[in-house]
Amino acid sequence: MKKETKLVFWISRLVPPILAFSIFIGTWESYVYFKDISVILLPSPHRVVGEFFSNFWQLSKFAKNTFFEASVGLVVATLLSVILAGATYSSRKISGMLENYSALAKALPTVAIYPICTVFFGIGTQAIVAIVTIGIFPIMFLYVLRGFAGVSEHDALMESLSAGRMHRFVDLVLPRSVSYLMAGLRASAPTAIIITIVAEYFGGEVTTLGAFIRRESSNLHTLRMWGAILAACILGLSVFAGVSLMDRYFSKWRPAND
């Protein structure tokens, strides 16, 4: 009975998005075919997929470089979030001010600060990493701070044992905030890929997806551009899937009431 319930659950989760995606691709393919749209304006899905596989190794190399820049920015933003939230979560006044600041900073168009980043870091990987860090930090900080600020019945126990601040943080606060941290990573990882590609489009290394999309678009190589866009979509979905698998792994030992 449990297996049947689980099967029904996965069917209900997978069938609707697959059906919607199939309808979208079918409509796109039919529109290009019956309207006889030029490949320069809009290539058909099957031609985009063909271009992706024909240029697979080059796109894989560019995707690897883009992934590296996004990953470094994400890691730096996460570490800064943990450090700052860990230093301020016990002060409601300071943490409240930082939380409001982070909520406002999420609306900041990070690409708009690219010229400022290039002044300090030059045009290249360091500037891209800085932009990703600035864009991801507010998101991660909000999740981490809410995880650190949570309370449970164990807080009173730690207090009765006269546990030190660092001891309470390592043994109590960090473990119970894992779910918030993973939720933040699920939200931030695909966003980091998007920020990286957009920033690369405006001025990144030539061997990255964003720069390749800009170059092929300027040369009216629409099919090659769409192949790179497909690679970017696959990269974003792969990163999200990887973070989700990490979350499932950590949920095995996470406390049931977390």
Protein Blocks (a to p, Z undefined) as FASTA:
>chain_A
ZZmmmmmmmmmmmmmmmmmmmmmmmmmmmmmmmnopafkloccfklmmmmmmmmmmmmmm
mmmmmmmmmmmmmmmmmmmmmmmmmmmmmpmklmmmmmmmmmmmmmpcfklmmmmmmmmn
opajklmmmmmmmmmmmmmmmmmmmmmmpccfklmmmmmnopafklmmmmmmmmmmmmmm
mmmmmmmmmmmmmmmmmmmmnopcfkbfklmmmmmmmnopaklmmmmmmmmmmmmmmmmm
mmmmmmmmmmmmgcfkZZ
